[in-house]
Structure formats: C-alpha cells, structure tokens
Amino acid sequence: MLRTDDFDYHLPEELIADRPPERREGARLLLVDRAAGTITHRQFTDFPSLLEPADLVVLNNVRVARARFFSDDGRFELLRLHALAPRRWHCLAKPGKRLAPGKSLTVGGALGTITEVMPDGSRIIQWDRDIDEDKCGHLPLPHYMKRSDDAADEERYQTVFAAPDQARAIAAPTAGLHFTPQILADLHHTFITLEVGVGTFQPVKAALLKDHQMHTERYCVGPAAAQAIEAAPRRIAVGTTVARVLEHCAATSGHVSPHSGETSIFIHPPYAFQRVDALLTNFHLPKSTLFMLVCACAGTELMRQAYQEAIAARYRFYSYGDCMLIR
C-alpha cells in the first residue's frame, strides 16, 4: 500500500528559484529516457530537437489572475479561488478565525461581508461594489517564494501564449513559462485550458495515498485541439496540468472530445498513461500530487534518481526553476 512518505525527498532551500531566469528559454533541461533508463543534461533550447517531426505539443493557455488581495487596513489577506459572480467570491482568508459569518472587511473601498464558511474553511464573500482588480489585485506567487509579486512577475509569471480571456488560474502552468514565441512557432502545437487551483501546491497530508482527497479543477478542450490530439501519433504534454486533462478525458470517455468539465484525477504509481506519450515538466515539491504524477510517468526509482542528480547538479527547482523532459 503506497504511503505519502514514499514520495518524500530533501531539497536544499537554496535551490528553490524565487526569481525567473534572465531569459525565458535559459533553463536547463534534464532528459529522462524511460526505455534506456538514462538521465542526461541538456538545455531547454534543445527541446525541439528532442521531438519527432509528427509530435504534437499540447500546452495550457490559461492566464494567472490577479487573485491575491489585502484588506484596506492590512489585517486580512484573501486568495480568490473563484468568482461565483462579479461581486460574490469564493476565497481563502488569512487569518480566517476573525472572519466568521456576518463579519466584514474592505478592499479598495468595497465592503465585503462573509456570508458563509465552507467545510474546508474557505469563505464566501459578498461585495457591495466592484473591485478594481488591476489596482488592488496581486499575482498569487507560490508561498515558497516568500515574497510579494513585482513588476517582473507581470510578464514572467505568465506564459507568452496565455489567452487574455482565460485569466482564471491562481498559479501558472509553469512548464510553459520556458517557451518563447520563436520556439513555439517551430513546433506542431495546440492548446487546452485548465484553471490551475490552489491544490496544485499542497502536499498530501494523509499517510496513505488512498486516503487523499484530490482537489478539483475546471478545464476546457476546444474542437480543433480535440481533433489534433486524437489524430496525433504522439502527444507531448507541457506540464502536469495538460497531462491531467488528457488522462482524465481518456479515463472517463476513452478519447479526447471538445467539451468543458472538471477533473479530480489523481495520477500516481501504478498508472498506465493513455494519451500522454512524453511529459515536459518542472521539478515538484516533496509529497505533492505532482511529484507522484511524474513518478507514475517515469517510475518512482528512476524519478528519485533524476531528482537526486538534479540536486547534485544544482538545478533550480519549482515554478521559476529548470525543467525535465520524460520521454
């Protein structure tokens, strides 16, 4: 029976990347060849040359929303999970203990009232007016960066292909951050959308994997993308977000079709991938569902070996870090 501790590893804190590299395409790339059982060191700029001519590269075009807010008096911090309506938000709140039902706070002059506390501790907030998100909102950088967003993040914590009308994520699809328009133009590619949620960074707290309750995320697959994915001889998923959508579709209906839905798929060893033939991904947190997913893709022992080699070679980890291609 799989235990969460089976997916733990030690990462020196100085290897956590809290700033983007000088150039988008400047990341190192660890190439993991599953068939040969080999691990080699490359650069992200080598990525196109590591693919077959007919490979389809599938990317997540979601945009990160300015979903982090602070109350006008500085006492509270909100992370908007979803806008249920323009003035009705589903949020995480800190400190939550002081925001019981009926309590209020102001953000950008808008008065918000807590109308409900959900079983998971999140809050439903009703505002009396619209909030200027460009003025009051912040990009919700991952907690391990230990800093607030700044001007550089406005550009670099978004992919170059993020759709302007898809600003619904609270975290970036980080494997996509390495691409430039020039690199993308030379690849046979398509886009799906998955609204990356807060659960993507949360470590598994249950001792046994079977007891973990997976978070749910919304996704959309358009007609052109579905057709291209089903016709492709090989699909290269850019990021675990894409992998989850493609595998959810295959697991639930046997194929990828044009539709919108929600997925709570939990991919961990042992798992037989049906639509992902190779995976480009960054390095993930210990005991996270994302690390479990890559272990399912490459095998836990080979993935442990790859992570230890990356640590020894001083790779940069997590959202602004280096990447890995599992093929």
N, C-alpha and C positions, 0 to 999 in steps of 0.2 A: 504493500500500500504506500503510495507516494506521500512523502512528507514535505512540508514547505521548506524545512531546513536542508533538504536535498538540493535546493536551488540557491543556497547562500554562497557568497564569496566575499573576500576582503578587498576593498578598493582604497588605496591611499587617497586621502582627501584632496591632495594637491593635483590629482589627475582629473578632478571634476572641472569641466570647462564652464566658466561663468561669463565668458565673453566670446563672441564669434571670431573665427579666424580672419586674418587680414583680407583674404579673398574667399568668396563662396566656394569655389572649386578647389580650394587649397587643402582640403582634408586628406589625411592618409586613409588608405583602404586596406583592410585585412581580407584577403581572399581565402575562403574556406571551400575546399573541393571535397565534397562528401564521398564521391566514388573513390578517389585516391587517398582520402584521409589526410590531405596535406594542408598546410597553412603557409601562405606567402604574403609578403609585404609589398603593397603597391600604392599608387596614388589615385584619388578619385578621378582625375583626368584620364586614367586608364579604363574607366568603366565602359565606355562604348566599345572598346576593342575586346572586352571580355565577353561580349554577347555574340549570339549567332545572328546572321542577317535578317532572319524572319522573326526574331524575338519581338514580342510586344511588351513594352514597358508601361505599366499601369501605375498612375500617380493619383494622389488625393489632392484635389484643388480647393479644399476648404480654407477659409481665411480665419485667422485668430481675431476674436472680438476684443474690444476694449471692455473687458468684463470685470475688472477689479475696481472697486470704488471705496472711498473713505468718507465717513460722515463729516459734516462741516466742522464739528467740534473736535475731530480727530480721535474720538473714543471708539469708533467701530470700523471694521473692515468687512466689506461684502465681496463675495465672488458670485456673480450671476451665472447660474447653471443653465437656465432657460428663461426667455421672456415668454410667459404664458399669454400675455397681451402686452401692448406697449407700456402700460402702467402697472402691470401685475407680474412680478418677478418671482422665480424660484431661486433662492440664494443659500449659500453657506455664509454664516456670520461669525465674526470673532469680536469680542467674546460673546458667545451665544447666550450665556446664562442671564445676561442683563437685557435680553430681547425676547421676553415672553409675549404671548398673545396680548394685543392691546397696547404694547409699548410702541414708541415711535422714535424716529431719527430723521435727520435732514441730510440730503446730498444735493449740492448745487442749488440750494434753496427749495428743493422739492421735499415735501413732507411724506415720509413713508410710515405706514402702520403695519405692524406684524399681525397678520390675520390668522396664521396657522403655523404650528410647529409640526413638522413631519416626523414619522417614526425614526428616521435616520438622523434627526437633529437639524436638518435643513429648515429654512423658513420660507413662507410665502409672504411677500411684502406688496402692499397696495400703495401706489404713489398718487398724490393729488395733482400732479402735473408731469409733463415730460421732462426727462433729464438730458442735458446736452452731453452725450457720451464722448464726443471729441474733446470737450473741455474737461469733463470730470472723470472719464474712464481711463484706466491704465491697462496695458497689456499684462496678463497674468503670468509672469515668468514663473518657472518651476521653483518650488521652495528651496531646493538645494543651491540655487544661485545666490541666495542670501542677499539680494539687492532689489531695488525698485527698477522699473524699466526706464530707459533713457532714449535720447534721440536716435542712437544707433540701432536700437531694437525695433524702431518703427519700420525700418527696412529689412533688417536681417532676421527677425523672428517671424517673417512671412516668407513663403516660397515665392519665386518670381512668377509662378503660374497660379497663385491664389486668386480665385474669382471674386470680383468686387461685391457680388450679390450673395456670397456664401460666408459672410462674417458671423459664424455660429460656433466656432470652436473655442475652447478655453485652454488649449495647448496646441502647439504647432505639430504638423506631421513631419517630424524632424529629419527623416531620411531625405525628404525633398528639399531641404534647405541648401544642399550642396549644388543643386543644378543651376546653371546659367541659361539664358535664352539660346546661346550659341550651342551648348552641349545638347539641349533638348531638341533643337531643330534638326540634329543629325540622327535622332532616334525615332523609330516607329513607336508611337506612344498614344495613349488615351487617358481620360480622366474619369474617376468616380469621386463621390463626395462622402466622407464620414465625419460627423461632428465630434471631434475628439473631446472626451469628457474628463472630469476630474479623476475618475477611477484609473486612468492610464498610468498615473504615477504612484498609486497607493500600493504598498506592499501587502502581501497576503497575510492576514492575521491568524487565520485558522491553522491549527497544527497539521491537519491533513487536507490535501487538495480537494478531496471530495466534499469537504465541509465549507469551502469558499463560495460565497455568493458573488457572482460576476456582475459588474456594472453593465448598464445598457447604454448603447449609443445609436443615434439615428444615422441613416445613410441613404444615398440615392444613386442609382445607376441609370444613366440615360440610354436611349435606343442605340446610338452609334457606338457607345462604349460596350454595351452588352453584345452587339454583333461582332465587334472586333475581338473581344475576349473569347467568345465561343469559337471564332474562326482561327484564332492564333495557334500555331503548333506548340509554342512555349510562351508562358506568361511570366514576366519578371515583376514581382510586386515591389514597389518602392515604399517600404515601411510596413510595420505591423498593422497599421490601420487598413491598408489595402488588403493585406493578407486575410484579415478578419472578415472583411466584406465578401471577398471572393469565396472563402471557405464556408462562410455562413450560407451563401446562396447555393453552393454545391451541396451542402449538407441538408438543406431544407427542401430544395426542389430538384436537385440533380444537375442544374445548369444555371448560368447567369442570364437573367432576363431583365428588361427595362422595368424598374419599379422603385418605390421608396419603402423603407421599413425600419425596423430596429433590430439590433443584434446584441446578444449577450453571450456569444460563443466564447468558450474557454478552451483554448488550444494548449495542450500540454502533452508530454510523452505518456503513452504512445499515441501517435496520431498519424493517419495517412492523408497527406495533402492531396486534394483532388483538382485544384485549379491553380495552385502556385508552384511553378517549376523552379524558380530561383527567387531569392529574397535579398534586397538591399536594405540594410537597417543600421541604425546607430547602436551604441552599447547601452545596455539597460541596467536598471537598479537591481541589486540583490533581492531575491524573494519576490520579485514582481511578476505579474502575469505575462509581461512582455519577455522577460528572460526565459520563462517557461515555454513561451511560444517558439523562441529561436532554438531552444533545446529540443523541442519536438521536430523542428525543421532539420537540424543537423545531427542530432544525437547528443545526449547530455555530456558524455565523456569528451567528445570532440569539441563541444562548445566550451566546456570547462578549460580544455587545453588552449583553445583560441583566446579566451579571456585572459588566462594567465600569461600567454605570450604577448597580448596587447598591453597588459600591465607592465611586464618586464621591458617592453619596448617604449614605454612612456606614451602610449596613445592617450588622446583626450577623450573623456567619457561624457555620455549623456547628450542633452539636446544640442548644444553648440559644439559637440565633440566630433571625433573621427567616425568612420563608418566601416561596415563589413559587408561583403558580398558572399552569400551562401549559395553555391551553385552545384 
